[in-house]
Each structure stands twice: as structure tokens, then as C-alpha cells.
Amino acid sequence: MLTRLRVAIAGLTLIGLLVAATANPSWAVDLGVDVWNLPELREKVRIAAERDRGLQNEYVEVRHRIDAKEELINGLIGARLTLAEVVAQFMVLNEGYEHELAVIRRIYPGATDEEKMLWNVVDYSQQRINPLPVWQRIGVIARLQAEILALSAEFAAVHAN
């Protein structure tokens, strides 16, 4: 008897929900039980999956660029690359990323994108230089300052002509 009563209550509850969902379809949508709209739900799932793939691809690309920049900065700090070489590679890595270039143009001083990128590289490097032992930090900073002066003179000469 108790089982029949439970089945009856569950059945009446279900019928009540169906009547309410039919009377006001937005309730069913809000509750996520609008099963009569399955094609639309499938389309939403397909769009979400497609967006997810796009975001995954974008993540892989961004991760690749970050890893490449880290490698370049390590080469700069380790004196395997010059500041001019790293600036040139950062310019290549940032090609086509107008939003990032706009941020660099807004934040860093300089008359050209290359000059602004120089300061972006210096800023990027600074975060990796600070944790070094003092004796090593002094050597890296001194070398970078000399390279900054040389590149700045080069940029000034280009602008003078």
C-alpha cells in the first residue's frame, strides 16, 4: 500500500510539472527540463564544443609563445643571445597580436614598436634577473645596460636621418 502511495505521489508530481511546463514554457527552460527542444540543445552543445576546441587551440598557441619568450629571456640572461636578437624575436612572436601590441605601445616608451619592444624585453627580463644571486645579477644588469645604451643610440641615429 505504501509503495502504491509513493508511486501515485510521484506520478501526480510529474503530471503537475508537465502541466506547469506546458502552461509556462519558460519555467521548463529555466529548470532545464524542456526536452521537446532537443535539437536546440544539441546545437548549443555543438557550439560549446566548437568554442572549447577553439579555446584549446588558442591556449596551445599562447603557451608556445610564452615558452619561446622564456627560452629567449634565458638565453639573454645567460649571454647566449644579445638584447637586439631577443627584441627582434619578440617582434616576430608578437606579429599578428594587435591587442598585445596595443598594450606594449601604450605602456612602454619609444618612438617605434622596436624601441617599445626593447623595454618590454627589459621588463620581462627583470622578473627573471631579480631572483639571481647578487654577483650574477650585477653582471647581467651591467651587460644589459651597455646593450640598452648601444641600441638606444642606434634607434636615435635612425630617427635623426
Backbone torsions as a table, in degrees:
resi	resn	phi	psi	omega
1	MET	NA	-44.3	-179.3
2	LEU	-63.5	-38.1	179.3
3	THR	-65.5	-42.0	178.2
4	ARG	-62.9	-38.4	179.2
5	LEU	-64.4	-43.0	178.5
6	ARG	-63.9	-43.0	178.0
7	VAL	-62.7	-41.8	179.8
8	ALA	-64.0	-43.5	179.5
9	ILE	-64.4	-44.3	179.0
10	ALA	-62.4	-42.5	179.4
11	GLY	-63.0	-45.1	179.1
12	LEU	-64.9	-38.5	178.0
13	THR	-63.0	-44.8	179.1
14	LEU	-62.8	-44.4	178.1
15	ILE	-62.3	-41.1	178.7
16	GLY	-62.7	-42.1	177.9
17	LEU	-64.6	-41.0	178.9
18	LEU	-64.7	-41.8	178.1
19	VAL	-63.3	-44.8	-179.9
20	ALA	-63.6	-42.1	179.8
21	ALA	-65.2	-35.7	178.6
22	THR	-71.8	-39.8	-179.3
23	ALA	-67.9	-37.9	-179.4
24	ASN	-137.6	89.7	-175.0
25	PRO	-59.1	-25.9	-179.6
26	SER	-65.2	-27.0	175.7
27	TRP	-64.6	-43.7	179.9
28	ALA	-63.2	-41.3	177.9
29	VAL	-62.7	-46.0	179.8
30	ASP	-60.9	-36.6	-179.5
31	LEU	-84.0	-11.1	-179.6
32	GLY	75.8	23.7	-179.1
33	VAL	-113.7	23.2	-179.5
34	ASP	-85.0	70.3	-175.6
35	VAL	-65.4	-20.5	178.7
36	TRP	-71.5	-8.5	-178.5
37	ASN	-106.9	34.0	-175.7
38	LEU	-58.4	-42.2	179.0
39	PRO	-59.0	-40.5	178.9
40	GLU	-66.4	-40.0	178.6
41	LEU	-64.4	-40.9	177.5
42	ARG	-62.2	-40.8	178.8
43	GLU	-63.9	-41.0	177.5
44	LYS	-62.6	-40.6	177.8
45	VAL	-64.0	-43.2	179.4
46	ARG	-62.0	-44.2	179.6
47	ILE	-64.1	-42.4	179.0
48	ALA	-63.8	-40.7	179.2
49	ALA	-66.0	-39.8	178.2
50	GLU	-64.5	-43.2	178.0
51	ARG	-62.9	-41.1	178.8
52	ASP	-61.4	-42.7	177.5
53	ARG	-61.8	-42.1	178.5
54	GLY	-62.0	-42.9	178.6
55	LEU	-66.3	-38.0	177.6
56	GLN	-63.3	-43.3	178.0
57	ASN	-62.4	-43.1	179.0
58	GLU	-63.5	-41.4	178.5
59	TYR	-60.5	-45.2	-179.7
60	VAL	-61.1	-42.0	179.8
61	GLU	-65.3	-45.4	179.0
62	VAL	-63.7	-43.1	179.6
63	ARG	-60.9	-40.1	178.0
64	HIS	-61.9	-44.6	-179.7
65	ARG	-65.0	-41.3	178.4
66	ILE	-63.0	-45.9	179.4
67	ASP	-61.0	-41.5	178.9
68	ALA	-63.3	-42.4	178.9
69	LYS	-66.1	-39.4	177.5
70	GLU	-61.0	-43.1	179.1
71	GLU	-63.2	-42.4	178.1
72	LEU	-62.5	-44.5	-179.6
73	ILE	-64.7	-40.1	176.7
74	ASN	-62.1	-39.1	176.2
75	GLY	-64.9	-38.5	178.0
76	LEU	-65.8	-48.7	-179.3
77	ILE	-63.7	-37.5	179.8
78	GLY	-82.6	5.1	178.0
79	ALA	64.8	24.0	174.9
80	ARG	-89.1	-19.1	177.3
81	LEU	-130.8	151.6	176.1
82	THR	-90.1	164.4	177.4
83	LEU	-61.4	-40.5	179.2
84	ALA	-61.7	-40.4	179.2
85	GLU	-65.8	-41.5	-179.1
86	VAL	-68.5	-41.2	177.4
87	VAL	-59.5	-45.5	-179.8
88	ALA	-61.0	-41.4	179.9
89	GLN	-70.1	-36.6	175.7
90	PHE	-62.7	-38.7	178.2
91	MET	-60.1	-44.2	-180.0
92	VAL	-64.9	-45.2	-178.5
93	LEU	-64.0	-27.6	-178.0
94	ASN	-93.5	-3.4	178.2
95	GLU	-59.6	133.7	177.8
96	GLY	85.1	-2.7	178.7
97	TYR	-107.9	73.1	-173.5
98	GLU	-58.9	-36.6	179.7
99	HIS	-62.6	-45.9	179.8
100	GLU	-66.7	-40.3	177.4
101	LEU	-63.3	-37.1	177.9
102	ALA	-63.3	-39.9	177.9
103	VAL	-64.7	-45.5	179.4
104	ILE	-62.0	-42.3	179.0
105	ARG	-62.7	-34.9	-177.9
106	ARG	-78.5	-35.5	-172.2
107	ILE	-85.6	-43.0	-169.2
108	TYR	-99.5	147.4	179.3
109	PRO	-77.2	160.3	176.3
110	GLY	137.4	155.5	-178.6
111	ALA	-88.1	-20.5	-178.0
112	THR	-128.2	165.8	176.2
113	ASP	-61.3	-36.0	-179.3
114	GLU	-63.9	-42.8	177.7
115	GLU	-64.5	-42.9	179.1
116	LYS	-63.4	-38.4	179.1
117	MET	-67.2	-33.5	175.1
118	LEU	-54.2	-47.9	-178.4
119	TRP	-72.1	-29.3	173.7
120	ASN	-64.3	-43.4	178.5
121	VAL	-64.3	-43.1	179.1
122	VAL	-61.4	-44.6	179.2
123	ASP	-62.8	-45.1	178.7
124	TYR	-60.2	-41.5	-178.9
125	SER	-67.7	-38.3	-175.5
126	GLN	-55.0	-38.7	-179.8
127	GLN	-65.4	-26.3	-179.8
128	ARG	-91.6	-22.3	-178.8
129	ILE	-80.5	-39.3	-175.2
130	ASN	-51.8	-41.3	-178.5
131	PRO	-74.3	-9.8	-177.7
132	LEU	-66.0	156.2	173.3
133	PRO	-58.7	150.8	-174.3
134	VAL	-53.7	-47.3	-177.7
135	TRP	-60.5	-38.1	179.8
136	GLN	-74.4	-39.9	179.5
137	ARG	-60.3	-43.6	-178.9
138	ILE	-61.4	-43.2	179.9
139	GLY	-64.2	-44.0	-179.4
140	VAL	-65.7	-45.2	-179.1
141	ILE	-63.2	-42.3	179.4
142	ALA	-61.6	-44.5	179.0
143	ARG	-63.3	-44.0	-179.6
144	LEU	-65.9	-38.4	178.3
145	GLN	-61.9	-41.8	178.0
146	ALA	-63.2	-41.3	179.2
147	GLU	-68.3	-36.5	177.8
148	ILE	-63.1	-45.4	179.3
149	LEU	-61.1	-43.4	-179.6
150	ALA	-64.7	-44.5	179.3
151	LEU	-67.8	-39.0	178.5
152	SER	-62.0	-40.7	177.3
153	ALA	-64.3	-39.6	177.4
154	GLU	-62.2	-46.3	179.1
155	PHE	-62.0	-43.0	-179.7
156	ALA	-62.7	-40.5	179.1
157	ALA	-64.0	-38.7	179.3
158	VAL	-64.8	-41.5	-178.6
159	HIS	-71.9	-27.7	-179.7
160	ALA	-70.5	-27.6	-177.8
161	ASN	-85.0	NA	NA
